[in-house]
């Protein structure tokens, strides 16, 4: 099957699963938007092995076409610390960090631009099912500052570490700062427990969660450096915005 044929199969399967029919757009961009939307709104439940096989082939090829970046190709800015601007789902390292919400099921908003949406989309529907299994067993929402790990499924990394950062609704508080620090330390500890030698952090709690970028970066860098004093793990600070890259560059060049 071609990528187009796989995409149409997946769309038709997900529509039929919902008891719906729709005219599939002719252009590739619109087809991809429709498929992503259907991935995003699908509830965690059993699905056929054939679907998973075709989905996995499709998603892995999409990531291959985007191009992946191996941590071995990066130059450290300091010992054990890297700064990289790009799409975190294309990073080949041991673990990447997902800025999750407290339900830990991914973003249900079709084609939303948050990292939670992107990671769940390209990892595959298995990820939401696994997160649902973890959260059902836990029996309560994930506390802010803690972390959970899953397989990365169709992503080039090995693990996804999911953490819920603090939401800043007004003036930044000491508690906000301590909770964000806890996110970084929880992720690092869990990564090492899974045998990871490298981990890529997104900018946790910035964006829609409202944590100021500069203060968040300061906490991230300090927490990582403190942890690395007693643990050997390589850390990639992954940024998407130019402004975040500049903040991290200044912080890491100041030492």
Secondary structure by P-SEA (a helix, b strand, c coil): ccaaaaaaaaaaaaaaaacccccccccaaaaaaaaaaaaaaccbbbbbaaaaaaaaaaaaaaaaaabbbbccccccccccbbbbbcccccccccbbbbbcccccccccccccccaaaaaaaaacaaaaaaaaaaaaaaccccccccbbbbbcccccccbbbbbbbbbbcccccaaaaaaaaaaaaaaaaaaaaacccbbbbcccccccccccaaaaaaaaaaaaaaaacccbbbbbbccccaaaaaaaaaaaaac
